[in-house]
């Protein structure tokens, strides 16, 4: 039994030996978010939620005014976001509430509409 506890202690020490690099973690999270969006899932924080989860869906549609993203909510409903070509990212296509866009990382934006927030992959050009 004593050998088992000693071995377990060594494993714990080995596991704690190297702290993860925050830059690597952020890059992995951004990559995961981009891959999830390609698969139709994005992170969202609905109705003033503090934490994001990957429960919203996103679909791209082409129209006469350009490309529109249809962002689905897990409970019911959706929002339409028009992709712009003037550097703003997206705007509300529904017109009821304005979309506020913030760059949250390389290749990632956060879009706030009303009490909902969505994280979308974007061509940010490395801006922060």
C-alpha positions in Angstrom: 0.0 0.0 0.0 2.8 2.4 0.9 4.3 1.8 -2.6 1.0 2.7 -4.2 0.7 6.0 -2.4 4.3 6.8 -3.2 3.7 6.2 -6.9 0.5 8.3 -6.8 2.4 11.1 -5.2 5.1 11.0 -7.9 2.4 11.1 -10.6 0.8 14.2 -8.9 4.2 15.9 -8.7 4.9 15.1 -12.3 1.5 16.4 -13.4 2.0 19.7 -11.5 5.6 20.2 -12.8 4.8 22.4 -15.7 2.2 25.1 -15.7 0.3 25.5 -19.0 1.2 28.5 -21.1 -1.7 31.0 -21.2 -1.0 31.9 -24.8 -1.2 28.3 -25.8 -4.4 27.9 -23.9 -5.9 31.0 -25.6 -4.8 29.8 -29.0 -6.3 26.3 -28.4 -9.6 27.8 -27.3 -9.8 30.1 -30.3 -9.0 27.2 -32.6 -11.7 25.1 -30.9 -14.2 28.0 -31.3 -13.4 28.4 -35.0 -13.7 24.6 -35.6 -17.0 24.5 -33.7 -18.4 27.4 -35.9 -17.4 25.4 -39.0 -19.4 22.6 -37.6 -22.4 24.9 -36.9 -21.9 25.6 -33.2 -20.7 28.8 -31.5 -20.3 30.0 -28.0 -23.1 32.2 -26.6 -24.1 33.7 -23.3 -27.8 34.4 -23.4 -30.1 36.6 -21.3 -27.2 38.3 -19.4 -25.5 35.0 -18.5 -21.9 35.5 -17.2 -20.5 32.3 -18.8 -20.4 31.2 -22.4 -21.3 27.8 -23.6 -21.3 26.2 -27.1 -25.1 25.7 -27.4 -26.0 28.2 -30.2 -26.0 27.3 -33.9 -24.9 29.4 -36.8 -25.8 29.1 -40.5 -24.7 31.3 -43.4 -27.2 32.4 -46.0 -26.6 34.5 -49.2 -29.1 37.2 -50.1 -29.4 40.2 -52.3 -27.8 42.4 -49.6 -24.9 40.0 -49.0 -24.2 37.2 -46.5 -26.4 36.9 -43.4 -25.6 34.7 -40.4 -28.6 33.1 -38.8 -27.7 32.5 -35.1 -30.0 30.0 -33.4 -30.8 29.9 -29.7 -31.0 26.6 -28.0 -34.4 27.3 -26.4 -36.2 28.9 -29.4 -35.7 31.7 -31.8 -32.8 33.2 -33.7 -31.1 36.4 -34.7 -30.0 37.4 -38.1 -26.6 39.2 -38.5 -25.6 40.9 -41.7 -21.9 40.5 -42.6 -20.5 44.0 -43.5 -17.7 44.9 -45.9 -16.9 48.2 -44.2 -14.9 46.8 -41.3 -17.6 46.7 -38.7 -17.9 42.9 -38.8 -21.7 42.4 -38.5 -24.8 44.4 -37.9 -28.3 43.4 -36.9 -30.2 42.3 -40.0 -33.5 42.3 -38.0 -33.2 46.0 -37.1 -34.9 45.8 -33.7 -31.7 46.0 -31.6 -28.3 47.1 -32.7 -25.3 44.7 -32.6 -22.2 45.8 -30.7 -19.1 44.1 -32.0 -15.9 43.7 -30.0 -12.7 42.0 -31.0 -11.8 39.5 -28.3 -8.8 37.8 -29.9 -7.0 37.1 -33.1 -9.7 35.8 -35.4 -12.5 36.1 -32.9 -15.2 38.7 -32.3 -18.0 39.0 -29.7 -21.3 40.3 -30.8 -23.8 41.7 -28.2 -27.4 42.1 -29.2 -29.7 43.0 -26.3 -28.9 40.8 -23.4 -27.3 38.1 -25.6 -23.6 37.7 -26.6 -22.2 35.5 -29.3 -18.6 34.6 -30.2 -17.9 34.3 -33.9 -14.8 33.6 -35.9 -13.8 36.7 -38.0 -11.0 38.0 -40.1 -9.6 40.5 -37.6 -6.3 41.0 -39.2 -4.5 40.4 -35.9 -6.1 43.4 -34.3 -7.0 43.3 -30.6 
